[in-house]
């Protein structure tokens, strides 16, 4: 009776310490990894999954480290203690628990990952479609319009309207990444990959290449402007009339 009540006390103490450790670890991870603003609908979903992952990491870290430190400190050999430690024969219930719980966690996170990815990549109505070409070491955007198409070296998109990037590469593997949108997708030679996001905040952003692609990979940037629908229409009209003028002049 006496022994089991001591065990219970150890268990409660460790549980409380694990919870405190989880909170501290989560706070540390969260403040050590400050995220840029969430500038797309997808960003909110991605960050939510990220938060759940951080909580799981903080808990598992705390579980292992707190148990270990508690055991090392509380059950250490005291001065003058020369006896052998108690002999243990394993614990089947404990082994089943620590096999099944991580398995369920992996399945749960797999499920969250698959459903989230399906959700943020699904086709939307009224998408702005832009052809994206990546090459060493820059980006080119082609906009289809009623009067043909034009190219641009900056990516301009209207706010609050779903955008679909249809991407390919002229040479090696690249990757399309706008951190504020929390989306990233490989851009490959010989095939078209698709990326979707819906910008929610007007402003200037940077598109970066996220796949090491050669000497100037670090400088493979393009400016991204998210503007109001009126501004976007004006920009489209201006760009396509400019393109038309160039075509006429060269004929
Ligand atoms: Cu690159």
Boltz pocket constraint, residues with backbone or C-beta under 6 A from the ligand:
constraints:
  - pocket:
      binder: B
      contacts: [[A, 173], [A, 174], [A, 175], [A, 209], [A, 210], [A, 211], [A, 212], [A, 213], [A, 214], [A, 217], [A, 220]]
      max_distance: 6.0
